[in-house]
Amino acid sequence: MKWQAPSASPPAPPAGSSEFLYYAPLATTTAAVLAYRAIQLWLPALLGSLAFVQLRMTLRKEAAPAVLCAPLAEPIETVRVPAPAG
């Protein structure tokens, strides 16, 4: 028996079949992809909105909201690295 390298791609589904890739039903695959994309978009949007509302409430309660951000306004110390000799 002669050795043969394995195929790089899976076999094609039968003609006229409603299965797309790896023999998964097209409707199920589409629903799973759409659900994943919805979660991928809406979960971060929901969490970001909640964080934004919380930040706004915190700043509204503060007598001087800029004081909360003052440490970030200070310049950052930089360090110079000497150039390599040569």
C-alpha positions as CSV (number, residue, x, y, z in Angstrom):
1,M,0.0,0.0,0.0
2,K,1.4,3.4,-1.0
3,W,1.6,6.2,1.6
4,Q,-0.5,9.3,0.9
5,A,-0.4,12.7,2.7
6,P,-3.6,13.6,4.5
7,S,-5.9,16.2,2.8
8,A,-5.4,19.8,3.9
9,S,-9.1,20.5,3.9
10,P,-12.2,18.6,5.0
11,P,-14.2,16.8,2.4
12,A,-16.9,18.8,0.7
13,P,-20.5,18.3,1.9
14,P,-22.9,16.5,-0.4
15,A,-24.4,18.5,-3.2
16,G,-27.8,20.1,-2.3
17,S,-27.2,19.7,1.4
18,S,-28.0,22.5,3.9
19,E,-24.8,21.9,5.8
20,F,-22.0,24.4,5.5
21,L,-18.7,23.6,7.1
22,Y,-17.8,20.5,9.1
23,Y,-21.3,19.2,8.4
24,A,-22.9,21.6,10.9
25,P,-26.5,22.7,9.9
26,L,-26.4,26.2,8.4
27,A,-29.3,27.5,10.5
28,T,-27.6,26.4,13.8
29,T,-24.3,27.8,12.7
30,T,-25.8,31.1,11.7
31,A,-27.7,31.4,15.0
32,A,-24.6,30.6,17.0
33,V,-22.5,33.2,15.2
34,L,-25.2,35.9,15.5
35,A,-25.6,35.2,19.3
36,Y,-21.8,35.4,19.7
37,R,-21.6,38.7,17.9
38,A,-24.5,40.1,19.9
39,I,-22.8,39.2,23.2
40,Q,-19.5,40.5,21.8
41,L,-21.1,43.9,21.1
42,W,-23.7,44.4,23.8
43,L,-21.9,43.0,26.9
44,P,-19.0,45.5,26.7
45,A,-21.4,48.3,25.8
46,L,-23.6,47.5,28.8
47,L,-20.7,47.3,31.2
48,G,-19.1,50.5,29.8
49,S,-22.4,52.3,30.2
50,L,-22.8,51.3,33.8
51,A,-19.2,52.4,34.5
52,F,-19.8,55.7,32.8
53,V,-23.0,56.4,34.9
54,Q,-21.1,55.5,38.1
55,L,-18.3,57.9,37.1
56,R,-20.8,60.7,36.4
57,M,-22.5,60.1,39.8
58,T,-19.1,60.1,41.6
59,L,-18.1,63.4,39.9
60,R,-21.5,65.0,40.6
61,K,-21.2,64.3,44.3
62,E,-17.7,65.7,44.5
63,A,-17.4,69.4,45.5
64,A,-14.5,69.9,43.2
65,P,-14.5,67.2,40.5
66,A,-11.2,68.4,39.1
67,V,-9.5,67.5,42.4
68,L,-10.2,63.8,41.7
69,C,-8.2,64.1,38.4
70,A,-5.4,66.3,39.8
71,P,-2.8,63.6,40.4
72,L,-3.1,62.6,36.7
73,A,-2.4,66.2,35.7
74,E,1.1,66.1,37.2
75,P,4.0,65.6,34.8
76,I,5.4,62.1,34.6
77,E,9.0,61.7,35.6
78,T,11.2,60.6,32.7
79,V,14.5,58.8,32.9
80,R,17.2,59.1,30.2
81,V,19.0,55.9,29.4
82,P,22.6,56.6,28.3
83,A,23.4,55.6,24.7
84,P,25.5,52.4,24.3
85,A,29.2,53.0,23.9
86,G,30.6,52.2,20.5
